[in-house]
Amino acid sequence: MPEDLLMERKVELLVSMQTKELRNEVSDLKKVIVDLNSQVVEIRNLVKQQEIKREIAIPTEPEAEKTLEVTQAPPTPVESHAGGFTSDDVDIRKIFYCGNK
């Protein structure tokens, strides 16, 4: 019987030691989780700020393009015939020459 009590006491002591170590590990993990959560919140805030900056920057870009279009010279009218020739300048038979028949 004294051996049984001694063995029971040893088991209780080992269980209590293991329980204490597990509690310490769990508390450490809780601290890490809290730190990671705060980092996630910070990153989310940074992303929101960047999205807001992008939304503000997008409307200003088309305005810049509009000013560029206004400052460019209007295109010159293109003549329908290259070189400014008229139909009277060249004989139609020379254009559609098919050789000697």
C-alpha positions in Angstrom: 0.0 0.0 0.0 2.6 2.6 0.7 4.1 1.8 -2.7 0.7 2.5 -4.3 0.4 5.8 -2.5 3.9 6.8 -3.5 3.3 5.8 -7.1 0.0 7.8 -7.1 1.8 10.8 -5.7 4.5 10.6 -8.4 1.8 10.4 -11.1 0.0 13.4 -9.7 3.3 15.3 -9.6 4.1 14.4 -13.2 0.6 15.3 -14.4 0.8 18.7 -12.6 4.2 19.5 -14.0 3.0 18.6 -17.5 -0.1 20.7 -17.0 1.9 23.6 -15.9 4.2 23.4 -19.0 1.2 23.1 -21.3 -0.4 26.2 -19.7 2.8 28.2 -20.3 2.9 27.1 -23.9 -0.8 28.0 -24.4 -0.2 31.4 -22.9 2.8 32.0 -25.1 0.7 31.0 -28.1 -2.0 33.4 -27.1 0.5 36.2 -27.0 1.8 35.4 -30.5 -1.8 35.3 -31.8 -2.5 38.7 -30.3 0.6 40.1 -31.9 -0.2 38.6 -35.3 -3.8 40.0 -35.0 -2.5 43.5 -34.4 -0.1 43.2 -37.4 -3.0 42.0 -39.6 -5.0 45.1 -38.5 -2.1 47.4 -39.4 -1.7 45.8 -42.8 -5.4 46.1 -43.5 -5.3 49.8 -42.6 -2.3 50.4 -44.9 -4.0 48.6 -47.8 -7.2 50.7 -47.3 -5.1 53.9 -47.3 -3.3 52.8 -50.5 -6.7 52.0 -52.2 -8.0 55.5 -51.2 -4.9 57.1 -52.7 -5.3 55.1 -55.9 -9.0 56.1 -56.2 -8.0 59.8 -55.8 -5.2 59.4 -58.4 -7.4 57.8 -61.0 -9.7 60.8 -61.8 -6.8 63.2 -62.2 -5.2 61.1 -65.0 -8.0 61.5 -67.6 -7.8 65.3 -67.0 -4.1 65.2 -67.9 -4.9 63.3 -71.1 -7.5 65.8 -72.0 -5.1 68.7 -71.7 -2.6 66.8 -73.9 -5.3 66.3 -76.6 -6.1 70.0 -76.5 -2.5 71.1 -76.9 -1.9 68.9 -79.9 -2.4 70.5 -83.3 -5.5 69.4 -85.2 -4.7 66.8 -88.0 -4.3 68.2 -91.5 -6.9 67.0 -94.0 -5.6 64.2 -96.1 -6.1 64.4 -99.8 -7.9 61.5 -101.4 -5.2 61.1 -104.1 -1.6 61.0 -103.3 0.4 63.7 -104.9 -2.6 65.9 -105.8 -3.1 64.4 -109.2 -6.4 64.6 -111.0 -8.0 62.1 -113.4 -7.1 64.4 -116.4 -3.3 64.1 -115.6 -3.1 60.4 -116.6 -4.8 58.6 -119.4 -7.1 55.8 -118.2 -5.6 53.3 -120.7 -2.2 53.7 -119.1 -3.6 52.8 -115.7 -5.3 49.6 -116.9 -2.8 48.5 -119.5 -3.1 44.8 -120.1 -0.5 44.4 -122.8 -0.8 43.9 -126.6 -3.9 41.9 -127.6 
